[in-house]
Amino acid sequence: MSAPKTNIEKQKRRHWPAILGIAAAVAIVVAILLGLGVWDRVPLDEQAAPAAASGQ
């Protein structure tokens, strides 16, 4: 069955806030993931070798 009254233009107007909200949520998640990736980065010269860290 199809919808009884399909008005594509009216549906476009009604759905843009939801689409913008989803896009904003995705953008926030991407920004958080990128931020965590940069925040946790430690330069290679400051990283301990596995044998030195374990005390062997």
Phi, psi and omega in degrees: 000147177254163178295142184293322181228099181259116177236098186299319181296320179294320179294322178300315180296321183284335186265349184297325177296321179293319180294319177296322178296317178295317179297320178295318179297317178296318179297320179295316179297316179297317179297318179296315180296319177294319179298317178294324179295322180283321184295319185278356185287125178244133179302148184299326182289345178264353181279137178277146175290149182302320181291322180289328181286329182273353177087013181271000000 
